[in-house]
Amino acid sequence: MAESIERACMKRLTLISHEDLEQERLKRIEEKRLQEEEKKRQEEEEAQQKLLSENNVAHSPDYMDAETSEQDNFDKGKATVSNSDTLVLKLQEDLAAQKAEQELLKEEVKNLTESQHHVIKTQEE
């Protein structure tokens, strides 16, 4: 009985390398990150290609003949963004998200600064 208790208390070595498991996990995470970056890059390229193709259509001679120079002068600098400009919309959303995150970070820094001042005051007393 005492012998079985001693064996139970002993650490057992396994043949599994925990370091290898951790490296494999990190490798999978890195691969997933790279795939996401590649997907994002491809989406941006597709959006740019779409914008270029729309731009080419807008500047084609047939399209230019349909518009009058008087209307061009009237609308100059006042054209609205079309709903199909996904890249522009995505960039606007990203900018709004960054601004919101920046505001949160500013608030957090402000709270930490106030907290530090409070700690310093209590230590001085």
MMTF fields as JSON, N, C-alpha, C and O atoms, coordinates in Angstrom:
{
  "mmtfVersion": "1.0.0",
  "mmtfProducer": "UNKNOWN",
  "numBonds": 499,
  "numAtoms": 500,
  "numGroups": 125,
  "numChains": 1,
  "numModels": 1,
  "chainsPerModel": [1],
  "groupsPerChain": [125],
  "chainIdList": ["A"],
  "bondAtomList": [4, 2, 8, 6, 12, 10, 16, 14, 20, 18, 24, 22, 28, 26, 32, 30, 36, 34, 40, 38, 44, 42, 48, 46, 52, 50, 56, 54, 60, 58, 64, 62, 68, 66, 72, 70, 76, 74, 80, 78, 84, 82, 88, 86, 92, 90, 96, 94, 100, 98, 104, 102, 108, 106, 112, 110, 116, 114, 120, 118, 124, 122, 128, 126, 132, 130, 136, 134, 140, 138, 144, 142, 148, 146, 152, 150, 156, 154, 160, 158, 164, 162, 168, 166, 172, 170, 176, 174, 180, 178, 184, 182, 188, 186, 192, 190, 196, 194, 200, 198, 204, 202, 208, 206, 212, 210, 216, 214, 220, 218, 224, 222, 228, 226, 232, 230, 236, 234, 240, 238, 244, 242, 248, 246, 252, 250, 256, 254, 260, 258, 264, 262, 268, 266, 272, 270, 276, 274, 280, 278, 284, 282, 288, 286, 292, 290, 296, 294, 300, 298, 304, 302, 308, 306, 312, 310, 316, 314, 320, 318, 324, 322, 328, 326, 332, 330, 336, 334, 340, 338, 344, 342, 348, 346, 352, 350, 356, 354, 360, 358, 364, 362, 368, 366, 372, 370, 376, 374, 380, 378, 384, 382, 388, 386, 392, 390, 396, 394, 400, 398, 404, 402, 408, 406, 412, 410, 416, 414, 420, 418, 424, 422, 428, 426, 432, 430, 436, 434, 440, 438, 444, 442, 448, 446, 452, 450, 456, 454, 460, 458, 464, 462, 468, 466, 472, 470, 476, 474, 480, 478, 484, 482, 488, 486, 492, 490, 496, 494],
  "bondOrderList": [1, 1, 1, 1, 1, 1, 1, 1, 1, 1, 1, 1, 1, 1, 1, 1, 1, 1, 1, 1, 1, 1, 1, 1, 1, 1, 1, 1, 1, 1, 1, 1, 1, 1, 1, 1, 1, 1, 1, 1, 1, 1, 1, 1, 1, 1, 1, 1, 1, 1, 1, 1, 1, 1, 1, 1, 1, 1, 1, 1, 1, 1, 1, 1, 1, 1, 1, 1, 1, 1, 1, 1, 1, 1, 1, 1, 1, 1, 1, 1, 1, 1, 1, 1, 1, 1, 1, 1, 1, 1, 1, 1, 1, 1, 1, 1, 1, 1, 1, 1, 1, 1, 1, 1, 1, 1, 1, 1, 1, 1, 1, 1, 1, 1, 1, 1, 1, 1, 1, 1, 1, 1, 1, 1],
  "groupList": [{"groupName": "MET", "atomNameList": ["N", "CA", "C", "O"], "elementList": ["N", "C", "C", "O"], "formalChargeList": [0, 0, 0, 0], "bondAtomList": [1, 0, 2, 1, 3, 2], "bondOrderList": [1, 1, 2], "singleLetterCode": "M", "chemCompType": "L-PEPTIDE LINKING"}, {"groupName": "ALA", "atomNameList": ["N", "CA", "C", "O"], "elementList": ["N", "C", "C", "O"], "formalChargeList": [0, 0, 0, 0], "bondAtomList": [1, 0, 2, 1, 3, 2], "bondOrderList": [1, 1, 2], "singleLetterCode": "A", "chemCompType": "L-PEPTIDE LINKING"}, {"groupName": "GLU", "atomNameList": ["N", "CA", "C", "O"], "elementList": ["N", "C", "C", "O"], "formalChargeList": [0, 0, 0, 0], "bondAtomList": [1, 0, 2, 1, 3, 2], "bondOrderList": [1, 1, 2], "singleLetterCode": "E", "chemCompType": "L-PEPTIDE LINKING"}, {"groupName": "SER", "atomNameList": ["N", "CA", "C", "O"], "elementList": ["N", "C", "C", "O"], "formalChargeList": [0, 0, 0, 0], "bondAtomList": [1, 0, 2, 1, 3, 2], "bondOrderList": [1, 1, 2], "singleLetterCode": "S", "chemCompType": "L-PEPTIDE LINKING"}, {"groupName": "ILE", "atomNameList": ["N", "CA", "C", "O"], "elementList": ["N", "C", "C", "O"], "formalChargeList": [0, 0, 0, 0], "bondAtomList": [1, 0, 2, 1, 3, 2], "bondOrderList": [1, 1, 2], "singleLetterCode": "I", "chemCompType": "L-PEPTIDE LINKING"}, {"groupName": "ARG", "atomNameList": ["N", "CA", "C", "O"], "elementList": ["N", "C", "C", "O"], "formalChargeList": [0, 0, 0, 0], "bondAtomList": [1, 0, 2, 1, 3, 2], "bondOrderList": [1, 1, 2], "singleLetterCode": "R", "chemCompType": "L-PEPTIDE LINKING"}, {"groupName": "CYS", "atomNameList": ["N", "CA", "C", "O"], "elementList": ["N", "C", "C", "O"], "formalChargeList": [0, 0, 0, 0], "bondAtomList": [1, 0, 2, 1, 3, 2], "bondOrderList": [1, 1, 2], "singleLetterCode": "C", "chemCompType": "L-PEPTIDE LINKING"}, {"groupName": "LYS", "atomNameList": ["N", "CA", "C", "O"], "elementList": ["N", "C", "C", "O"], "formalChargeList": [0, 0, 0, 0], "bondAtomList": [1, 0, 2, 1, 3, 2], "bondOrderList": [1, 1, 2], "singleLetterCode": "K", "chemCompType": "L-PEPTIDE LINKING"}, {"groupName": "LEU", "atomNameList": ["N", "CA", "C", "O"], "elementList": ["N", "C", "C", "O"], "formalChargeList": [0, 0, 0, 0], "bondAtomList": [1, 0, 2, 1, 3, 2], "bondOrderList": [1, 1, 2], "singleLetterCode": "L", "chemCompType": "L-PEPTIDE LINKING"}, {"groupName": "THR", "atomNameList": ["N", "CA", "C", "O"], "elementList": ["N", "C", "C", "O"], "formalChargeList": [0, 0, 0, 0], "bondAtomList": [1, 0, 2, 1, 3, 2], "bondOrderList": [1, 1, 2], "singleLetterCode": "T", "chemCompType": "L-PEPTIDE LINKING"}, {"groupName": "HIS", "atomNameList": ["N", "CA", "C", "O"], "elementList": ["N", "C", "C", "O"], "formalChargeList": [0, 0, 0, 0], "bondAtomList": [1, 0, 2, 1, 3, 2], "bondOrderList": [1, 1, 2], "singleLetterCode": "H", "chemCompType": "L-PEPTIDE LINKING"}, {"groupName": "ASP", "atomNameList": ["N", "CA", "C", "O"], "elementList": ["N", "C", "C", "O"], "formalChargeList": [0, 0, 0, 0], "bondAtomList": [1, 0, 2, 1, 3, 2], "bondOrderList": [1, 1, 2], "singleLetterCode": "D", "chemCompType": "L-PEPTIDE LINKING"}, {"groupName": "GLN", "atomNameList": ["N", "CA", "C", "O"], "elementList": ["N", "C", "C", "O"], "formalChargeList": [0, 0, 0, 0], "bondAtomList": [1, 0, 2, 1, 3, 2], "bondOrderList": [1, 1, 2], "singleLetterCode": "Q", "chemCompType": "L-PEPTIDE LINKING"}, {"groupName": "ASN", "atomNameList": ["N", "CA", "C", "O"], "elementList": ["N", "C", "C", "O"], "formalChargeList": [0, 0, 0, 0], "bondAtomList": [1, 0, 2, 1, 3, 2], "bondOrderList": [1, 1, 2], "singleLetterCode": "N", "chemCompType": "L-PEPTIDE LINKING"}, {"groupName": "VAL", "atomNameList": ["N", "CA", "C", "O"], "elementList": ["N", "C", "C", "O"], "formalChargeList": [0, 0, 0, 0], "bondAtomList": [1, 0, 2, 1, 3, 2], "bondOrderList": [1, 1, 2], "singleLetterCode": "V", "chemCompType": "L-PEPTIDE LINKING"}, {"groupName": "PRO", "atomNameList": ["N", "CA", "C", "O"], "elementList": ["N", "C", "C", "O"], "formalChargeList": [0, 0, 0, 0], "bondAtomList": [1, 0, 2, 1, 3, 2], "bondOrderList": [1, 1, 2], "singleLetterCode": "P", "chemCompType": "L-PEPTIDE LINKING"}, {"groupName": "TYR", "atomNameList": ["N", "CA", "C", "O"], "elementList": ["N", "C", "C", "O"], "formalChargeList": [0, 0, 0, 0], "bondAtomList": [1, 0, 2, 1, 3, 2], "bondOrderList": [1, 1, 2], "singleLetterCode": "Y", "chemCompType": "L-PEPTIDE LINKING"}, {"groupName": "PHE", "atomNameList": ["N", "CA", "C", "O"], "elementList": ["N", "C", "C", "O"], "formalChargeList": [0, 0, 0, 0], "bondAtomList": [1, 0, 2, 1, 3, 2], "bondOrderList": [1, 1, 2], "singleLetterCode": "F", "chemCompType": "L-PEPTIDE LINKING"}, {"groupName": "GLY", "atomNameList": ["N", "CA", "C", "O"], "elementList": ["N", "C", "C", "O"], "formalChargeList": [0, 0, 0, 0], "bondAtomList": [1, 0, 2, 1, 3, 2], "bondOrderList": [1, 1, 2], "singleLetterCode": "G", "chemCompType": "PEPTIDE LINKING"}],
  "groupTypeList": [0, 1, 2, 3, 4, 2, 5, 1, 6, 0, 7, 5, 8, 9, 8, 4, 3, 10, 2, 11, 8, 2, 12, 2, 5, 8, 7, 5, 4, 2, 2, 7, 5, 8, 12, 2, 2, 2, 7, 7, 5, 12, 2, 2, 2, 2, 1, 12, 12, 7, 8, 8, 3, 2, 13, 13, 14, 1, 10, 3, 15, 11, 16, 0, 11, 1, 2, 9, 3, 2, 12, 11, 13, 17, 11, 7, 18, 7, 1, 9, 14, 3, 13, 3, 11, 9, 8, 14, 8, 7, 8, 12, 2, 11, 8, 1, 1, 12, 7, 1, 2, 12, 2, 8, 8, 7, 2, 2, 14, 7, 13, 8, 9, 2, 3, 12, 10, 10, 14, 4, 7, 9, 12, 2, 2],
  "groupIdList": [1, 2, 3, 4, 5, 6, 7, 8, 9, 10, 11, 12, 13, 14, 15, 16, 17, 18, 19, 20, 21, 22, 23, 24, 25, 26, 27, 28, 29, 30, 31, 32, 33, 34, 35, 36, 37, 38, 39, 40, 41, 42, 43, 44, 45, 46, 47, 48, 49, 50, 51, 52, 53, 54, 55, 56, 57, 58, 59, 60, 61, 62, 63, 64, 65, 66, 67, 68, 69, 70, 71, 72, 73, 74, 75, 76, 77, 78, 79, 80, 81, 82, 83, 84, 85, 86, 87, 88, 89, 90, 91, 92, 93, 94, 95, 96, 97, 98, 99, 100, 101, 102, 103, 104, 105, 106, 107, 108, 109, 110, 111, 112, 113, 114, 115, 116, 117, 118, 119, 120, 121, 122, 123, 124, 125],
  "secStructList": [7, 2, 2, 2, 2, 2, 2, 2, 2, 1, 7, 7, 7, 7, 1, 7, 7, 2, 2, 2, 2, 2, 2, 2, 2, 2, 2, 2, 2, 2, 2, 2, 2, 2, 2, 2, 2, 2, 2, 2, 2, 2, 2, 2, 2, 2, 2, 2, 2, 2, 2, 2, 2, 2, 2, 2, 2, 2, 6, 1, 2, 2, 2, 2, 2, 2, 1, 7, 2, 2, 2, 2, 2, 2, 2, 6, 6, 7, 7, 7, 7, 7, 6, 6, 7, 2, 2, 2, 2, 2, 2, 2, 2, 2, 2, 2, 2, 2, 2, 2, 2, 2, 2, 2, 2, 2, 2, 2, 2, 2, 2, 2, 2, 2, 2, 2, 2, 2, 2, 2, 2, 2, 2, 2, 7],
  "xCoordList": [0.822, 0.0, 0.873, 0.623, 1.873, 2.772, 3.508, 3.771, 3.833, 4.545, 3.681, 4.187, 2.411, 1.52, 1.318, 1.145, 1.339, 1.214, 2.461, 2.366, 3.621, 4.868, 4.877, 5.292, 4.422, 4.384, 3.405, 3.65, 2.314, 1.318, 1.849, 1.475, 2.708, 3.258, 4.393, 4.731, 4.966, 6.086, 5.571, 4.499, 6.358, 6.014, 6.335, 7.358, 5.457, 5.692, 6.078, 5.453, 7.09, 7.521, 6.746, 6.508, 6.362, 5.645, 6.536, 7.537, 6.172, 6.933, 6.447, 6.978, 5.443, 4.905, 5.729, 5.919, 6.205, 6.963, 5.984, 5.374, 5.841, 4.906, 5.402, 4.606, 6.692, 7.257, 6.858, 6.533, 6.884, 6.475, 5.006, 4.638, 4.167, 2.748, 2.551, 1.738, 3.291, 3.188, 3.674, 3.074, 4.755, 5.268, 4.276, 4.104, 3.633, 2.624, 1.438, 0.901, 1.035, -0.079, 0.278, -0.529, 1.484, 1.923, 2.033, 1.724, 2.474, 2.594, 1.21, 1.043, 0.219, -1.149, -1.708, -2.378, -1.427, -1.894, -1.264, -1.95, 0.023, 0.732, 0.2, 0.019, -0.053, -0.597, -1.974, -2.284, -2.795, -4.132, -4.039, -4.793, -3.113, -2.92, -2.484, -2.976, -1.559, -1.092, -2.213, -2.32, -3.051, -4.179, -5.152, -5.661, -5.407, -6.315, -5.743, -6.473, -4.421, -3.785, -3.869, -4.144, -3.635, -3.706, -5.126, -5.315, -6.113, -7.511, -7.848, -8.505, -7.4, -7.656, -6.985, -7.576, -5.759, -5.028, -5.748, -5.856, -6.245, -6.964, -8.253, -8.601, -8.963, -10.189, -9.886, -10.629, -8.789, -8.415, -8.051, -8.422, -7.32, -6.961, -8.204, -8.295, -9.163, -10.404, -11.166, -11.723, -11.188, -11.88, -11.187, -11.851, -9.853, -9.117, -9.354, -9.523, -9.369, -9.638, -11.034, -11.237, -11.984, -13.353, -13.407, -14.065, -12.7, -12.665, -12.014, -12.491, -10.926, -10.248, -11.145, -11.196, -11.852, -12.735, -13.888, -14.282, -14.431, -15.485, -14.944, -15.626, -13.719, -13.081, -12.856, -13.057, -12.437, -12.224, -13.533, -13.566, -14.608, -15.918, -16.353, -16.901, -16.105, -16.517, -15.747, -16.265, -14.518, -13.702, -13.698, -12.924, -14.528, -14.577, -15.206, -16.015, -14.848, -15.359, -16.88, -17.479, -17.525, -18.978, -19.633, -20.618, -19.083, -19.642, -19.421, -20.296, -18.249, -17.919, -18.822, -19.186, -19.194, -20.063, -21.452, -22.127, -21.878, -23.222, -23.359, -24.452, -22.274, -22.326, -22.006, -21.243, -22.583, -22.28, -21.235, -21.124, -20.473, -19.433, -20.051, -19.448, -21.243, -21.923, -22.26, -22.084, -22.742, -23.082, -21.812, -21.82, -20.718, -19.452, -19.001, -18.557, -19.114, -18.698, -19.592, -19.116, -20.868, -21.799, -21.532, -21.599, -21.23, -21.042, -19.611, -19.319, -18.743, -17.326, -17.11, -17.482, -16.515, -16.198, -17.383, -17.241, -18.548, -19.729, -20.302, -21.397, -19.586, -20.091, -20.156, -19.265, -21.202, -21.359, -20.728, -20.555, -20.39, -19.799, -20.914, -21.961, -20.673, -21.693, -21.693, -20.695, -22.79, -22.927, -22.07, -21.841, -21.593, -20.822, -19.346, -18.598, -18.92, -17.512, -17.257, -17.198, -17.109, -16.946, -15.642, -15.573, -14.607, -13.321, -13.42, -12.918, -14.063, -14.216, -15.042, -14.698, -16.12, -16.964, -16.207, -16.33, -15.425, -14.649, -13.622, -13.437, -12.956, -11.969, -12.627, -12.057, -13.82, -14.535, -14.908, -14.795, -15.35, -15.69, -14.455, -14.506, -13.335, -12.091, -11.647, -11.198, -11.775, -11.393, -12.263, -11.763, -13.554, -14.457, -14.111, -14.137, -13.789, -13.42, -12.126, -11.998, -11.162, -9.903, -10.122, -9.519, -10.985, -11.266, -11.917, -11.576, -12.85, -13.513, -12.508, -12.53, -11.637, -10.622, -9.666, -9.264, -9.299, -8.407, -9.06, -8.394, -10.337, -11.051, -11.065, -10.88, -11.284, -11.266, -9.89, -9.776, -8.85, -7.492, -7.198, -6.563, -7.654, -7.449, -8.138, -7.575, -9.355, -10.106, -9.393, -9.327, -8.864, -8.146, -6.887, -6.59, -6.149, -4.943, -5.315, -4.624, -6.396, -6.854, -7.183, -6.802, -7.885, -8.241, -7.0, -6.913, -6.042, -4.809, -4.024, -3.474, -3.973, -3.259, -3.904, -3.21, -5.223, -5.929, -5.68, -5.498, -5.673, -5.428, -4.026, -3.836, -3.052, -1.677, -1.547, -0.87, -2.189, -2.143, -2.777, -2.284, -3.859, -4.527, -3.608, -3.522, -2.929, -2.014, -0.861, -0.46, -0.33, 0.782, 0.335, 1.075, -0.866, -1.37, -1.556, -1.233, -2.076, -2.296, -0.971, -0.872, 0.041, 1.353, 2.015, 2.716, 1.801, 2.398, 1.764, 2.42, 0.5, -0.202, 0.182, -0.293],
  "yCoordList": [-1.184, 0.0, 1.257, 2.183, 1.294, 2.445, 2.626, 3.747, 1.503, 1.567, 2.231, 3.027, 1.918, 2.52, 4.013, 4.789, 4.416, 5.84, 6.584, 7.697, 5.984, 6.612, 6.789, 7.834, 5.777, 5.866, 6.948, 7.629, 7.104, 8.106, 9.52, 10.442, 9.69, 11.008, 11.4, 12.579, 10.457, 10.743, 11.393, 11.057, 12.323, 12.934, 11.94, 11.256, 11.877, 10.974, 11.791, 12.798, 11.338, 11.995, 11.404, 10.197, 12.267, 11.795, 11.95, 12.665, 11.294, 11.393, 12.557, 12.795, 13.274, 14.401, 15.643, 16.004, 16.278, 17.51, 18.678, 19.004, 19.296, 20.409, 21.631, 22.454, 21.738, 22.845, 22.716, 23.708, 21.489, 21.268, 21.62, 22.211, 21.264, 21.602, 23.114, 23.622, 23.821, 25.28, 25.891, 26.839, 25.35, 25.855, 25.602, 26.452, 24.46, 24.157, 25.106, 25.569, 25.39, 26.309, 27.706, 28.356, 28.163, 29.475, 29.517, 30.53, 28.408, 28.333, 28.431, 29.119, 27.738, 27.807, 29.226, 29.709, 29.881, 31.258, 32.169, 32.999, 32.019, 32.834, 32.564, 33.496, 31.294, 30.952, 31.574, 32.08, 31.538, 32.123, 33.63, 34.196, 34.279, 35.721, 36.057, 37.015, 35.267, 35.498, 35.3, 36.053, 34.286, 34.054, 35.229, 35.656, 35.748, 36.892, 38.121, 38.86, 38.343, 39.473, 39.316, 40.282, 38.109, 37.843, 38.08, 38.667, 37.625, 37.813, 39.297, 39.764, 40.032, 41.468, 42.179, 43.072, 41.787, 42.383, 42.112, 43.0, 40.884, 40.537, 41.344, 41.798, 41.526, 42.324, 43.765, 44.37, 44.313, 45.681, 45.782, 46.746, 44.78, 44.782, 44.698, 45.386, 43.861, 43.747, 45.066, 45.476, 45.726, 47.012, 48.053, 48.854, 48.042, 48.977, 48.681, 49.601, 47.402, 47.034, 47.49, 47.97, 47.34, 47.757, 49.264, 49.754, 50.005, 51.457, 51.858, 52.766, 51.182, 51.485, 51.193, 51.975, 50.074, 49.737, 50.738, 51.126, 51.158, 52.172, 53.498, 54.219, 53.809, 55.042, 55.01, 56.015, 53.852, 53.708, 53.86, 54.482, 53.302, 53.428, 54.894, 55.394, 55.573, 56.969, 57.873, 58.905, 57.496, 58.314, 57.817, 58.315, 56.868, 56.38, 57.448, 58.245, 57.479, 58.514, 58.515, 59.588, 57.35, 57.296, 57.979, 58.703, 57.743, 58.322, 59.834, 60.592, 60.26, 61.68, 62.446, 63.587, 61.848, 62.515, 62.731, 63.695, 61.858, 61.954, 63.157, 63.706, 63.567, 64.695, 65.989, 65.997, 67.05, 68.348, 69.054, 68.817, 69.92, 70.635, 71.603, 71.887, 72.109, 73.016, 72.31, 72.871, 71.084, 70.318, 69.984, 69.989, 69.693, 69.406, 70.601, 70.441, 71.792, 72.99, 73.244, 73.704, 72.952, 73.161, 72.197, 72.592, 70.935, 69.904, 69.81, 68.972, 70.624, 70.503, 70.599, 71.591, 69.573, 69.556, 69.274, 69.308, 68.996, 68.769, 67.371, 67.085, 66.512, 65.161, 64.391, 64.504, 63.617, 62.818, 61.451, 60.989, 60.82, 59.49, 58.492, 58.507, 57.632, 56.637, 55.529, 55.322, 54.831, 53.765, 52.562, 51.71, 52.477, 51.301, 51.408, 50.449, 52.532, 52.688, 52.017, 52.676, 50.726, 49.964, 50.292, 50.29, 50.575, 50.887, 52.174, 52.246, 53.174, 54.443, 54.236, 54.751, 53.49, 53.234, 52.459, 52.744, 51.479, 50.68, 51.554, 51.443, 52.425, 53.312, 54.285, 54.599, 54.756, 55.64, 54.91, 55.47, 53.669, 52.875, 52.618, 52.71, 52.292, 52.052, 53.311, 53.242, 54.462, 55.72, 56.012, 56.444, 55.776, 55.989, 55.048, 55.449, 53.803, 52.836, 53.259, 53.144, 53.752, 54.204, 55.403, 55.495, 56.319, 57.487, 57.066, 57.583, 56.13, 55.649, 54.971, 55.178, 54.168, 53.481, 54.488, 54.334, 55.518, 56.542, 57.286, 57.595, 57.57, 58.23, 57.35, 57.842, 56.056, 55.135, 55.111, 55.101, 55.103, 55.095, 56.394, 56.37, 57.519, 58.79, 58.774, 59.225, 58.253, 58.174, 57.258, 57.547, 56.155, 55.213, 55.855, 55.69, 56.585, 57.275, 58.309, 58.451, 59.022, 60.027, 59.369, 59.877, 58.249, 57.533, 57.02, 57.099, 56.495, 55.999, 57.138, 56.983, 58.273, 59.425, 59.885, 60.161, 59.966, 60.359, 59.349, 59.724, 58.093, 57.041, 57.164, 57.019, 57.43, 57.579, 58.785, 58.711, 59.887, 61.065, 60.766, 61.209, 60.019, 59.65, 58.775, 58.972, 57.823, 56.939, 57.743, 57.52, 58.675, 59.502, 60.342, 60.475, 60.907, 61.716, 60.881, 61.33, 59.666, 58.818, 58.363, 58.178, 58.18, 57.777, 58.921, 58.692, 60.148, 61.304, 61.555, 62.059, 61.208, 61.433, 60.379, 60.377],
  "zCoordList": [0.0, 0.0, 0.0, -0.772, 0.844, 0.926, -0.396, -0.832, -1.019, -2.303, -3.378, -4.17, -3.413, -4.419, -4.153, -5.093, -2.894, -2.554, -3.005, -3.522, -2.815, -3.255, -4.764, -5.265, -5.492, -6.956, -7.411, -8.407, -6.693, -7.069, -6.854, -7.579, -5.871, -5.574, -6.517, -6.616, -7.188, -8.09, -9.374, -9.877, -9.881, -11.162, -12.259, -12.227, -13.209, -14.329, -15.553, -15.882, -16.189, -17.418, -18.58, -18.645, -19.484, -20.661, -21.88, -21.845, -22.924, -24.163, -25.026, -26.111, -24.545, -25.301, -24.987, -23.826, -26.021, -25.84, -25.824, -26.842, -24.673, -24.545, -25.315, -25.769, -25.454, -26.231, -27.696, -28.347, -28.209, -29.598, -29.791, -30.806, -28.827, -28.92, -28.957, -29.729, -28.127, -28.088, -29.402, -29.909, -29.948, -31.225, -32.353, -33.226, -32.345, -33.361, -33.241, -34.247, -32.018, -31.795, -32.301, -32.966, -31.984, -32.45, -33.972, -34.6, -34.553, -36.013, -36.666, -37.673, -36.088, -36.628, -36.52, -37.433, -35.407, -35.221, -36.268, -36.864, -36.491, -37.485, -38.887, -39.67, -39.212, -40.527, -40.718, -41.797, -39.683, -39.758, -39.97, -40.761, -39.263, -39.416, -40.838, -41.432, -41.382, -42.747, -43.759, -44.726, -43.537, -44.439, -44.399, -45.435, -43.202, -43.074, -43.772, -44.434, -43.621, -44.293, -45.809, -46.521, -46.298, -47.736, -48.249, -49.314, -47.494, -47.891, -47.932, -48.863, -46.926, -46.865, -48.037, -48.644, -48.356, -49.472, -50.785, -51.63, -50.961, -52.183, -52.301, -53.391, -51.192, -51.213, -51.61, -52.383, -51.077, -51.426, -52.904, -53.573, -53.415, -54.83, -55.704, -56.721, -55.317, -56.081, -56.068, -57.086, -54.921, -54.831, -55.708, -56.366, -55.718, -56.562, -58.034, -58.834, -58.396, -59.787, -60.194, -61.309, -59.292, -59.58, -59.782, -60.699, -58.907, -59.053, -60.37, -61.051, -60.729, -61.991, -63.179, -64.128, -63.134, -64.255, -64.346, -65.445, -63.201, -63.211, -63.723, -64.452, -63.337, -63.78, -65.291, -65.973, -65.815, -67.256, -68.011, -69.072, -67.481, -68.122, -68.109, -69.091, -66.994, -66.875, -67.833, -68.261, -68.173, -69.064, -70.507, -71.324, -70.825, -72.205, -73.098, -72.622, -74.39, -75.304, -75.407, -75.475, -75.421, -75.523, -74.327, -74.471, -73.172, -71.952, -71.934, -71.517, -72.387, -72.401, -73.356, -73.067, -74.489, -75.453, -74.879, -75.237, -74.005, -73.445, -72.521, -72.381, -71.895, -70.975, -71.712, -72.678, -71.253, -71.857, -71.018, -69.815, -71.656, -70.923, -69.916, -68.881, -70.208, -69.287, -67.977, -66.895, -68.084, -66.885, -66.107, -64.876, -66.82, -66.151, -65.326, -64.189, -65.892, -65.172, -63.961, -62.923, -64.087, -62.982, -61.831, -60.667, -62.142, -61.129, -60.619, -59.766, -61.106, -60.777, -59.262, -58.634, -58.695, -57.272, -56.369, -55.147, -56.937, -56.115, -56.291, -55.807, -56.968, -57.215, -55.904, -55.063, -55.737, -54.526, -54.728, -55.856, -53.63, -53.686, -53.97, -53.324, -54.941, -55.259, -54.213, -53.522, -54.099, -53.11, -53.441, -52.582, -54.676, -55.066, -54.707, -54.899, -54.198, -53.833, -52.491, -51.453, -52.525, -51.283, -50.585, -49.356, -51.361, -50.746, -49.93, -48.808, -50.493, -49.783, -48.517, -47.452, -48.637, -47.468, -46.402, -45.211, -46.835, -45.887, -45.175, -43.963, -45.931, -45.328, -44.349, -43.304, -44.686, -43.771, -42.487, -41.397, -42.611, -41.427, -40.576, -39.35, -41.237, -40.51, -39.769, -38.625, -40.432, -39.809, -38.588, -37.549, -38.719, -37.586, -36.431, -35.268, -36.758, -35.719, -35.032, -33.813, -35.823, -35.237, -34.323, -33.254, -34.746, -33.906, -32.596, -31.532, -32.675, -31.465, -30.537, -29.324, -31.116, -30.311, -29.69, -28.537, -30.447, -29.926, -28.761, -27.773, -28.872, -27.78, -26.53, -25.416, -26.72, -25.578, -24.924, -23.698, -25.751, -25.21, -24.458, -23.404, -24.993, -24.298, -22.939, -21.942, -22.908, -21.656, -20.663, -19.468, -21.174, -20.317, -19.739, -18.555, -20.574, -20.107, -19.053, -18.045, -19.283, -18.317, -16.98, -15.925, -17.02, -15.792, -15.071, -13.846, -15.83, -15.212, -14.573, -13.483, -15.244, -14.704, -13.403, -12.424, -13.392, -12.172, -11.059, -9.9, -11.409, -10.424, -9.839, -8.632, -10.695, -10.218, -9.29, -8.265, -9.644, -8.779, -7.421, -6.384, -7.441, -6.188, -5.331, -4.119, -5.945, -5.213, -4.629, -3.487, -5.406, -4.92, -3.727, -2.752, -3.796, -2.685, -1.428, -0.328, -1.585, -0.408, 0.186, 1.399, -0.641, -0.126, 0.624, 1.61, 0.169, 0.834, 2.192, 3.103, 2.332, 3.604, 4.566, 5.701]
}
